[in-house]
């Protein structure tokens, strides 16, 4: 994640990570990934990214 890849949905959904879900350190990583994912999305939208892709609502 330190290099700009925030696989929040992967961390949140994939069953192969289920054994880690009770760990506090994993949940901290998940929370960080969510925060960075949401910030990156907001930055993309604010920069006009949706218009660029033709995905405006």
WOUR-V840883 format. One record per pair of residues at least 24 apart in sequence whose C-alpha atoms are under 7 Angstrom apart, sorted by the first residue. I is the first residue (numbers start at 0). J is the second residue. If there is no record, write none. Layout:
i = (I I)
j = (J J)
This chain:
i = (5 5 5 6 7 7 7)
j = (32 35 36 32 32 33 36)
